[in-house]
Amino acid sequence: MNFWETVTGSDLTREWKALEARAQALPADHRAAWEEVKAHLFPYSDFTGRNLMPVLDGALGLLEETAADGQNVRDVLGEDIKGFCAALADGEGGRSYRDRWREQLNRNVARKLARLGG
């Protein structure tokens, strides 16, 4: 990856298109699960989404393997796909935008209280 690709995000576009092409080859129930996985992982993204690409690639790989083995997607991911995604993102050190906002708010409140108290 060169500097220009990093700045413009063209490498992410290329990776994203490759992921979506792979997802189109999945059976319908696995594609539906892929859409749910994407929706539940996006809140853990940083500004560019670059931090999620390996996570999304791994999740899609898991869906591809289960489809190839003929397994039911719910048997692998469970009924709580949102919880699966939270655990997956947490395992990668992901924090949601809410976590980042909460930390920022707590820092700002602590700073204000410190000024008022002393």
C-alpha positions, 0 to 999 in steps of 0.5 A, a space after each residue: 500500500 502506498 501513501 496515495 492509496 492510504 490518503 485517498 482510501 482507494 485500497 479500502 475501496 478495492 478491499 471492500 469490493 473484493 469482500 462484497 464479491 465474495 459475499 455474493 457467492 454465499 447462500 441466501 441465509 449466509 448473505 443475510 447473516 453477512 449483512 447483519 454482521 456488517 451492520 453490527 460491526 460498523 459502530 466499532 469502526 474508526 474514522 476510515 474503517 481501516 481497523 475493521 477490514 481484517 475483522 470483516 475479512 475473518 467474519 466473511 471467511 467464517 461464513 464461507 467455511 460454514 457455507 462450504 461445510 453445509 452448516 446452518 449459519 445460526 448454529 455457528 453464529 448463534 441467535 445473537 449476532 449483535 452479541 457475536 459481533 460485539 465479542 468479535 470487535 472486543 477481541 480485536 480491541 474495538 471500541 464503539 463510537 459510544 465508548 469513545 464519546 463516553 470517554 471524551 465526556 468523562 474527561 471533559 467533566 473531570 477537567 471542568 470539575 478540577 477547574 471549579 474545585 481548585 
